[in-house]
Amino acid sequence: RWVCIIRKGAIMIPEIVEQLQKQLQQQTEQCSHQKSHHQDADYITWSWVCTKLLKLLSKYPSGVTPAIILSELYQELQNSGGRLPTTSIKSRKRVTVSSVLDLKTLAYESVLEVCAQSPYEIPGTTTRIVHLAECEDDTRYIEMYLHKKFYDMSCILTSHSLRMTCCRLVPEMVTRARGGRRPSLRLLPTEVVVIVLDPAEGHQYQNSFLPLEHLQLGCITQPDYIQNIFAKVIDIGSEEVVHTPDGTAFNRLIVQLLGHARSGETTPLILWDQYVGFARLFDKGDMLYLEQPYAKPTSDGHLCLEHGPATVMYVVPFEPSQEVVPSQHPNQQTPIRVKKMDDGKLDFASYPERLMITDIVPNMISGVLFAQCLQVHRKELVVEDDGAIVEKYKLLIADQTGSIILCTLDPGFRTFERVHRNQVSVEC
């Protein structure tokens, strides 16, 4: 949660946001049309433009021209591969093959989702090259040195879409078909790859993968590779540094898998060092299929899993249900849908229009509300379950559709002490 307080020119902000939204949408549609007649541009939401604009204005407090604003916002879209930030882990860092070729750069943390063509060997060597292209448009591709781990998996790699990260881009001289050499870009091999399955394929794979909760823990007495298993991702932790007694440091990230559906007991999947990047390739709710996972029994009789050199990972993405919400425009032809989470909450991160007070519904999250503060109530101190004391504020806010009391908790940032009557704030 953050609050942006605007003291001057606030009345013009919604109109400016709508204008920028239209201009950015036109530019992205033109760019997508030039690159591919089959590729639709992502819809740019009002909330995304509003929050980016306000952060840009705070970056340039002395003022900034409309041309610079438009250029900065469009550049941010380009740097993200034309994809808007979402609550999804993989989508936040995802880039396209076209953006890599155009920008000639690729961040190590970026995620590529591609389709592969049949690998071929470089003459005189055993090294294999694979062409990677967007699954919706294969007119542009980039070559990658295939990791030896996947040499015997050509059929699987070329029949599914792939998600990969920890890629490094290198310039090389490639021999032309008609002789001569030309500069080109290639990706160095990476084993941080997951194979994406659709739900129907996931059900087929269950014939050769064992549910994690059916695993016989008593049969695992020492660390070793075990049979293929599948389980649901319950939680994805944060990367941390672990120090050993001899002074060695390792990077570690723990993914919690559902070990037993009835009890809710989880089993940790521990990702070490170079395998930490796998956490960028799936989300909470996804179903993971682990081929030859590495298992270690713990001292308390439980089990922890690891991704080893022989492990291959498949994922069936979780598709949340959607709910239709009303539009502010009576002539809106296409229904507006938002994600409905497992706990019943409605995720308004992708809501395309400006969110008004009359649009607020129970259990909504990730909304951006632009409103005027009419009254600030006296703060209260609240003790949370863990004993922490936070400040609770109530604000009466309003827009042209109505008013509402906003209740929010401020964990020590003292943000709301700067909010006064008649100021305009943006609540996220």
C-alpha positions in Angstrom: 0.0 0.0 0.0 1.2 3.5 -0.7 -0.5 6.9 -0.7 0.4 9.8 -3.0 -0.6 13.2 -1.8 -1.2 15.9 -4.4 -1.5 19.6 -3.4 -1.6 21.4 -6.8 -3.1 20.6 -10.2 -4.9 17.6 -8.9 -8.1 18.3 -10.7 -6.3 17.7 -14.1 -4.7 14.4 -13.2 -7.6 12.1 -14.3 -7.9 13.9 -17.7 -4.1 13.7 -18.2 -4.1 10.0 -17.3 -6.9 9.2 -19.8 -5.0 11.1 -22.5 -1.7 9.3 -21.8 -3.6 6.0 -21.7 -5.0 6.6 -25.2 -1.6 7.7 -26.6 0.3 4.8 -25.1 -2.3 2.3 -26.3 -2.1 3.7 -29.9 1.7 3.4 -29.8 1.8 -0.1 -28.6 -0.9 -1.2 -31.1 1.1 0.3 -33.9 4.3 -1.4 -32.7 2.5 -4.8 -32.4 1.0 -4.4 -35.8 4.4 -3.6 -37.4 6.0 -6.6 -35.8 3.3 -9.1 -36.3 -0.2 -9.0 -37.8 -1.2 -11.8 -35.5 -0.1 -10.3 -32.2 -2.5 -8.2 -30.1 -1.1 -5.4 -27.9 -1.6 -5.7 -24.2 -4.3 -3.3 -22.8 -2.8 -0.5 -20.8 -4.9 0.1 -17.7 -5.8 3.4 -16.2 -4.4 2.4 -12.8 -1.0 1.6 -14.4 -0.7 4.9 -16.1 -1.9 6.9 -13.0 0.6 5.3 -10.6 3.5 5.6 -13.1 2.6 9.2 -13.8 2.5 10.2 -10.1 5.8 8.5 -9.4 7.3 10.3 -12.4 6.1 13.6 -11.1 7.6 12.9 -7.7 10.9 12.1 -9.5 10.8 15.5 -11.2 9.3 17.9 -8.6 10.3 21.0 -10.5 8.2 20.0 -13.5 8.3 17.8 -16.6 7.0 18.2 -20.1 4.2 16.1 -21.6 6.6 14.8 -24.2 9.1 13.5 -21.6 6.3 11.9 -19.6 5.0 10.0 -22.7 8.5 9.0 -23.6 9.4 7.8 -20.1 6.2 5.7 -19.8 6.6 4.2 -23.3 10.2 3.4 -22.5 9.2 1.5 -19.4 6.8 -0.5 -21.5 9.6 -1.3 -23.9 12.0 -2.3 -21.2 9.4 -4.8 -19.9 9.1 -6.3 -23.3 5.8 -4.6 -23.9 4.1 -6.4 -21.0 2.5 -4.7 -18.2 3.5 -5.4 -14.6 1.1 -7.8 -12.9 0.9 -9.6 -9.6 2.3 -12.6 -11.3 6.0 -13.3 -10.6 6.8 -14.6 -14.0 4.9 -11.9 -15.8 6.7 -9.1 -13.9 10.0 -10.1 -15.4 8.9 -11.5 -18.7 10.4 -10.3 -22.0 9.8 -11.2 -25.6 12.2 -12.4 -28.2 11.5 -9.3 -30.3 12.5 -7.0 -27.4 15.7 -8.9 -26.9 16.6 -8.6 -30.6 15.6 -4.9 -30.7 17.3 -3.8 -27.5 20.2 -6.3 -27.8 20.2 -6.8 -24.1 18.7 -9.3 -21.7 18.8 -9.1 -17.9 19.8 -12.2 -16.1 16.6 -12.2 -14.1 14.3 -11.9 -17.2 11.9 -14.7 -18.1 11.5 -15.9 -21.7 8.4 -17.9 -22.7 9.1 -19.4 -26.1 8.6 -22.3 -28.4 11.6 -24.3 -29.7 12.4 -25.7 -33.1 14.3 -29.0 -33.6 18.0 -28.6 -32.5 20.8 -29.0 -35.0 24.5 -29.7 -34.5 27.2 -27.3 -35.3 29.3 -29.0 -38.1 32.4 -30.7 -36.7 31.2 -30.6 -33.1 28.6 -32.2 -30.8 27.3 -28.8 -29.8 23.6 -28.3 -30.5 21.8 -25.1 -31.3 18.1 -24.5 -30.9 15.9 -21.8 -32.4 13.6 -20.0 -29.9 10.7 -17.9 -31.0 7.4 -16.5 -29.6 4.7 -19.2 -29.7 2.3 -16.7 -31.3 4.8 -15.5 -33.9 7.8 -17.4 -35.2 8.9 -14.8 -37.7 11.6 -13.6 -35.4 13.8 -16.0 -33.5 17.0 -16.2 -31.5 19.5 -19.1 -31.3 20.6 -20.7 -28.0 23.2 -23.3 -27.2 21.2 -26.2 -25.8 22.2 -27.4 -22.4 23.4 -31.0 -22.5 20.8 -31.9 -19.9 18.2 -31.6 -22.7 20.0 -33.4 -25.5 17.7 -36.4 -25.2 14.5 -34.4 -24.8 14.2 -32.9 -28.3 10.6 -34.2 -28.8 9.4 -32.8 -25.5 11.1 -29.5 -26.0 9.7 -28.9 -29.4 6.1 -29.9 -28.6 5.6 -27.6 -25.6 6.2 -24.0 -24.7 9.2 -23.3 -22.5 9.9 -20.9 -19.7 13.5 -20.0 -19.0 15.6 -17.6 -17.1 19.3 -17.1 -16.0 20.1 -16.5 -19.7 23.2 -14.7 -21.0 23.3 -13.0 -24.3 26.5 -13.1 -26.4 27.4 -11.6 -29.8 28.8 -14.1 -32.3 29.8 -14.3 -35.9 27.6 -16.8 -37.8 28.5 -18.3 -41.2 26.0 -17.3 -43.9 24.4 -19.9 -46.1 25.9 -18.3 -49.2 29.3 -17.8 -47.6 30.8 -15.1 -45.5 30.0 -14.3 -41.9 27.6 -12.0 -40.2 27.2 -10.7 -36.6 24.4 -12.4 -34.6 23.1 -12.8 -31.0 23.0 -16.1 -29.2 22.1 -17.3 -25.8 24.5 -19.3 -23.7 23.0 -22.6 -22.4 20.8 -22.5 -19.3 19.3 -25.4 -17.3 16.9 -23.1 -15.5 14.0 -24.2 -17.8 10.5 -25.4 -17.1 8.3 -27.2 -19.6 4.8 -25.8 -19.7 1.9 -28.2 -19.8 -1.8 -27.5 -20.3 -4.3 -29.0 -17.8 -5.1 -31.9 -20.2 -1.5 -32.8 -20.5 -1.1 -32.5 -16.8 -3.7 -35.1 -16.3 -1.9 -37.4 -18.7 1.4 -36.9 -16.9 -0.2 -38.0 -13.7 0.0 -41.6 -15.0 3.8 -41.5 -14.6 4.1 -39.1 -11.7 3.1 -39.9 -8.1 1.1 -37.4 -6.0 3.5 -36.0 -3.3 1.1 -37.0 -0.5 1.2 -40.7 -1.7 5.0 -40.8 -1.3 6.1 -43.4 1.2 8.4 -41.5 3.5 9.6 -44.6 5.4 11.2 -45.9 2.2 13.5 -42.8 2.0 16.3 -43.4 4.5 19.1 -41.4 2.8 19.5 -38.6 0.3 18.9 -39.8 -3.2 16.9 -39.1 -6.4 13.4 -40.5 -6.0 10.5 -41.3 -8.3 8.6 -38.6 -10.3 6.1 -36.6 -8.2 3.7 -33.7 -8.6 2.3 -31.2 -6.1 0.7 -27.8 -5.9 2.7 -24.7 -5.1 1.5 -23.2 -1.8 4.0 -20.5 -1.2 7.2 -19.1 -2.7 9.7 -17.7 -0.2 12.3 -15.0 -0.6 16.0 -15.6 -1.5 18.3 -15.6 1.4 22.0 -16.2 2.1 22.9 -19.1 4.3 26.3 -19.3 6.0 28.0 -22.6 7.0 30.3 -23.0 9.9 33.3 -23.1 7.6 32.4 -19.6 6.3 30.9 -20.7 3.0 27.8 -18.8 1.8 25.0 -20.2 -0.3 21.9 -18.6 -1.8 18.7 -20.4 -0.8 15.0 -20.1 -1.6 12.3 -22.3 -0.2 9.1 -23.2 -2.1 6.4 -24.9 -0.1 4.5 -27.7 -1.9 1.2 -29.2 -0.7 2.3 -32.4 1.0 -1.1 -33.5 2.3 -4.4 -32.0 1.1 -6.5 -32.9 4.2 -4.1 -31.6 6.8 -2.6 -28.8 4.7 0.9 -30.0 5.6 3.5 -28.7 3.3 6.8 -30.1 2.0 9.7 -27.7 1.3 11.3 -27.7 -2.1 14.7 -26.1 -1.5 16.4 -24.3 -4.4 20.1 -23.6 -4.0 22.4 -21.1 -5.8 22.0 -21.5 -9.6 18.6 -23.1 -9.1 17.1 -20.2 -7.2 16.0 -18.7 -10.6 13.4 -21.5 -11.0 11.2 -19.6 -8.6 10.7 -16.9 -11.3 9.1 -19.5 -13.6 6.0 -20.5 -11.7 3.4 -18.9 -9.3 1.5 -19.9 -6.3 -1.3 -22.2 -7.3 0.6 -23.8 -10.1 1.0 -27.5 -10.3 4.7 -28.7 -10.4 5.7 -32.0 -11.9 9.2 -33.0 -10.8 11.1 -35.6 -12.8 13.8 -37.2 -10.6 13.7 -34.8 -7.7 16.4 -35.1 -5.0 15.0 -36.0 -1.6 16.5 -35.7 1.9 14.9 -37.2 5.0 15.0 -34.8 8.0 15.7 -35.6 11.6 12.0 -35.2 12.6 10.8 -37.8 10.2 9.8 -35.4 7.4 11.1 -34.9 3.9 12.6 -32.0 2.0 13.1 -31.9 -1.7 15.8 -30.3 -3.8 16.3 -29.6 -7.5 19.4 -31.6 -8.6 21.4 -31.8 -11.8 19.2 -34.6 -13.1 15.9 -33.0 -12.2 13.5 -31.8 -14.9 10.6 -29.6 -14.0 7.2 -29.3 -15.7 4.5 -26.8 -14.7 0.7 -26.6 -15.2 -0.1 -22.9 -14.7 -3.0 -22.1 -12.4 -5.8 -20.4 -14.2 -7.8 -18.4 -11.6 -11.5 -18.1 -12.2 -12.8 -14.7 -13.4 -15.8 -12.6 -12.5 -17.6 -10.0 -14.6 -17.8 -6.6 -13.1 -19.8 -3.6 -14.4 -18.3 -1.0 -16.6 -18.8 2.8 -16.1 -19.5 3.1 -19.8 -23.1 2.0 -20.8 -22.0 1.3 -24.4 -19.2 -1.0 -23.4 -19.6 -4.1 -25.6 -16.9 -6.4 -24.1 -17.6 -7.5 -20.5 -14.9 -6.6 -18.0 -13.5 -9.5 -16.1 -11.2 -9.6 -13.1 -9.4 -12.5 -11.4 -11.1 -14.2 -8.6 -8.7 -15.7 -6.1 -9.1 -19.0 -4.2 -10.2 -17.1 -1.1 -12.9 -15.2 -3.0 -11.0 -11.9 -3.4 -11.3 -10.0 -6.6 -8.0 -8.8 -8.1 -8.6 -5.4 -9.8 -4.9 -5.1 -11.0 -6.1 -5.6 -14.6 -9.2 -3.4 -14.4 -8.9 -1.2 -17.5 -11.0 1.8 -16.5 -10.6 4.4 -13.7 -11.9 3.0 -10.5 -14.6 5.1 -8.8 -16.0 4.9 -5.3 -19.2 3.5 -6.6 -17.2 0.7 -8.2 -15.9 -0.6 -4.9 -17.2 -4.0 -4.1 -16.5 -6.3 -1.1 -13.3 -8.4 -1.1 -11.6 -6.4 -3.8 -7.8 -6.0 -3.8 -5.1 -4.2 -5.9 -7.4 -1.3 -6.9 -6.2 2.2 -7.5 -8.5 4.9 -6.2 -8.1 8.6 -7.0 -10.1 10.7 -4.6 -10.3 13.9 -2.4 -9.9 13.7 1.3 -12.8 15.4 3.1 -12.0 14.5 6.7 -9.2 12.9 8.7 -10.3 11.1 11.9 -8.1 10.8 14.9 -5.6 8.0 14.7 -5.9 4.9 16.8 -3.3 2.4 18.0 -4.0 -1.3 17.1 -2.2 -4.3 18.5 -1.8 -7.0 15.8 -1.7 -10.8 16.4 2.1 -10.8 16.6 2.2 -8.1 19.2 3.2 -5.3 16.8 1.6 -1.9 17.4 0.4 0.0 14.3 -1.5 3.2 13.7 -5.0 3.0 12.4 -6.4 5.9 10.3 -9.9 6.6 9.0 -10.2 9.0 6.1 -13.4 10.3 4.5 -12.7 10.4 0.8 -14.9 11.3 -2.1 -15.0 11.6 -5.9 -17.8 12.7 -8.3 -19.7 9.4 -7.7 -19.9 9.4 -3.9 -17.9 9.2 -0.7 -16.6 6.4 1.6 -14.6 6.0 4.8 -11.2 4.5 4.1 -9.7 2.6 7.0 -6.0 1.8 6.7 -3.1 0.7 8.9 0.2 2.5 8.8 3.1 0.4 10.1 5.3 3.2 11.3 5.8 5.1 8.1 3.7 8.1 9.4 2.3 8.6 5.9 -1.2 9.7 7.0 0.1 12.4 9.3 0.7 14.4 6.1 -2.9 13.9 4.9 -5.2 16.9 5.4 -8.6 18.0 4.4 -9.2 18.9 0.7 -6.0 17.2 -0.4 -6.2 14.6 -3.2 -4.7 11.2 -2.6 -4.3 8.1 -4.6 -4.8 4.9 -2.7 -3.4 1.6 -3.9 
